[in-house]
């Protein structure tokens, strides 16, 4: 299955661009009608309807997944505050690992130094 993503508001649009450049169908909340004011529930609904992996630093998505098994899948970023370029570098150098982890896992955590399949 081809991976599709939706990048949450607190992450840079350049992350969506990087994923698009690697052939992944990726939206950023800025691409949605309410842009960065898009409510979490609307992101979850879109994720479920379109089978999009939510990429977020927001613990609410993490918590929601284990309470309601939504969104469709979650890439939880727990790097803390790091420069955008450092975040992009983490993705760039780990895309094959991330893709492979999402083939079988539903919640993947990305730290500064590792990729963890949580479920």
DRENDO-1510 file (C-alpha; in Angstrom, 1 decimal, always signed):
<recs>
REC; n; res; u; v; w
REC; 1; UNK; +0.0; +0.0; +0.0 .
REC; 2; UNK; +1.3; +3.4; -0.9 .
REC; 3; UNK; +1.9; +5.6; +2.2 .
REC; 4; UNK; +0.0; +8.9; +2.4 .
REC; 5; UNK; +0.7; +11.5; +5.1 .
REC; 6; UNK; -0.8; +14.6; +6.7 .
REC; 7; UNK; +1.6; +16.8; +8.6 .
REC; 8; UNK; +0.3; +18.7; +11.6 .
REC; 9; UNK; +0.5; +22.4; +12.1 .
REC; 10; UNK; +3.5; +22.5; +14.5 .
REC; 11; UNK; +5.7; +20.9; +12.0 .
REC; 12; UNK; +7.2; +22.7; +9.0 .
REC; 13; UNK; +5.7; +22.7; +5.6 .
REC; 14; UNK; +9.1; +21.8; +4.3 .
REC; 15; UNK; +8.6; +18.3; +5.8 .
REC; 16; UNK; +5.5; +17.8; +3.6 .
REC; 17; UNK; +7.6; +19.0; +0.6 .
REC; 18; UNK; +10.4; +16.6; +1.4 .
REC; 19; UNK; +7.9; +13.7; +1.6 .
REC; 20; UNK; +6.2; +14.8; -1.6 .
REC; 21; UNK; +9.6; +15.0; -3.3 .
REC; 22; UNK; +10.2; +11.4; -2.4 .
REC; 23; UNK; +6.9; +10.4; -4.0 .
REC; 24; UNK; +4.6; +10.3; -1.0 .
REC; 25; UNK; +1.2; +11.9; -1.2 .
REC; 26; UNK; +1.6; +14.4; +1.6 .
REC; 27; UNK; -0.6; +17.2; +2.8 .
REC; 28; UNK; +0.3; +19.9; +5.4 .
REC; 29; UNK; -2.5; +21.4; +7.5 .
REC; 30; UNK; -1.7; +24.6; +5.6 .
REC; 31; UNK; -3.1; +22.8; +2.5 .
REC; 32; UNK; -6.5; +22.3; +4.2 .
REC; 33; UNK; -9.4; +24.8; +4.2 .
REC; 34; UNK; -8.9; +25.9; +7.8 .
REC; 35; UNK; -5.1; +25.7; +7.4 .
REC; 36; UNK; -3.2; +25.6; +10.7 .
REC; 37; UNK; -6.5; +26.2; +12.6 .
REC; 38; UNK; -7.7; +22.8; +11.5 .
REC; 39; UNK; -9.1; +20.9; +14.5 .
REC; 40; UNK; -7.5; +17.6; +15.6 .
REC; 41; UNK; -10.8; +15.8; +15.0 .
REC; 42; UNK; -10.9; +17.0; +11.4 .
REC; 43; UNK; -7.3; +15.8; +10.9 .
REC; 44; UNK; -8.3; +12.4; +12.4 .
REC; 45; UNK; -11.4; +12.1; +10.2 .
REC; 46; UNK; -9.4; +12.9; +7.1 .
REC; 47; UNK; -6.7; +10.4; +8.2 .
REC; 48; UNK; -9.3; +7.6; +8.6 .
REC; 49; UNK; -11.2; +8.4; +5.4 .
REC; 50; UNK; -8.0; +8.7; +3.2 .
REC; 51; UNK; -5.8; +6.2; +5.2 .
REC; 52; UNK; -3.3; +9.0; +5.8 .
REC; 53; UNK; -0.6; +8.7; +8.5 .
REC; 54; UNK; -0.7; +11.7; +10.8 .
REC; 55; UNK; +2.8; +13.2; +11.5 .
REC; 56; UNK; +2.6; +15.2; +14.7 .
REC; 57; UNK; +4.4; +16.3; +17.9 .
REC; 58; UNK; +1.0; +16.6; +19.6 .
REC; 59; UNK; +0.7; +14.0; +22.4 .
REC; 60; UNK; -3.1; +14.3; +22.0 .
REC; 61; UNK; -2.9; +12.2; +18.8 .
REC; 62; UNK; -0.7; +9.6; +20.6 .
REC; 63; UNK; -3.2; +9.4; +23.5 .
REC; 64; UNK; -6.2; +9.3; +21.2 .
REC; 65; UNK; -4.7; +6.4; +19.2 .
REC; 66; UNK; -4.4; +4.2; +22.3 .
REC; 67; UNK; -7.9; +5.2; +23.5 .
REC; 68; UNK; -9.8; +5.1; +20.2 .
REC; 69; UNK; -7.5; +3.5; +17.6 .
REC; 70; UNK; -7.6; +6.7; +15.6 .
REC; 71; UNK; -6.0; +8.3; +13.5 .
REC; 72; UNK; -5.3; +5.6; +10.8 .
REC; 73; UNK; -1.6; +5.5; +11.7 .
REC; 74; UNK; +0.6; +7.9; +13.7 .
REC; 75; UNK; +4.2; +9.1; +13.3 .
REC; 76; UNK; +4.8; +10.7; +16.6 .
REC; 77; UNK; +7.7; +13.1; +16.7 .
REC; 78; UNK; +9.3; +13.3; +20.2 .
REC; 79; UNK; +12.5; +15.1; +19.3 .
REC; 80; UNK; +11.7; +18.1; +21.4 .
REC; 81; UNK; +12.5; +21.5; +19.8 .
REC; 82; UNK; +15.1; +21.0; +17.2 .
REC; 83; UNK; +15.9; +23.2; +14.1 .
REC; 84; UNK; +13.7; +22.4; +11.1 .
REC; 85; UNK; +16.8; +21.3; +9.1 .
REC; 86; UNK; +17.7; +18.7; +11.7 .
REC; 87; UNK; +14.2; +17.3; +11.6 .
REC; 88; UNK; +14.4; +17.1; +7.8 .
REC; 89; UNK; +17.7; +15.4; +8.1 .
REC; 90; UNK; +16.3; +12.8; +10.4 .
REC; 91; UNK; +13.5; +12.1; +7.9 .
REC; 92; UNK; +15.8; +12.1; +4.9 .
REC; 93; UNK; +18.2; +9.6; +6.4 .
REC; 94; UNK; +15.5; +7.3; +7.8 .
REC; 95; UNK; +12.8; +7.3; +5.1 .
REC; 96; UNK; +13.3; +3.6; +4.2 .
REC; 97; UNK; +13.2; +2.6; +8.0 .
REC; 98; UNK; +10.1; +4.8; +8.6 .
REC; 99; UNK; +8.3; +3.3; +5.6 .
REC; 100; UNK; +9.2; -0.2; +6.6 .
REC; 101; UNK; +8.0; +0.4; +10.2 .
REC; 102; UNK; +4.7; +1.8; +8.9 .
REC; 103; UNK; +4.1; -1.3; +6.8 .
REC; 104; UNK; +3.5; -3.3; +10.0 .
REC; 105; UNK; +3.2; -0.8; +12.8 .
REC; 106; UNK; +0.4; +1.7; +13.6 .
REC; 107; UNK; +2.3; +4.1; +15.9 .
REC; 108; UNK; +5.9; +4.9; +15.2 .
REC; 109; UNK; +7.9; +7.3; +17.4 .
REC; 110; UNK; +10.8; +9.3; +16.1 .
REC; 111; UNK; +13.3; +10.5; +18.6 .
REC; 112; UNK; +16.5; +12.3; +17.9 .
REC; 113; UNK; +18.4; +9.0; +17.6 .
REC; 114; UNK; +15.9; +6.2; +17.0 .
REC; 115; UNK; +12.7; +5.0; +15.3 .
REC; 116; UNK; +10.5; +3.0; +17.7 .
REC; 117; UNK; +7.5; +0.9; +16.7 .
REC; 118; UNK; +5.3; +1.3; +19.7 .
REC; 119; UNK; +2.3; -1.0; +19.1 .
</recs>
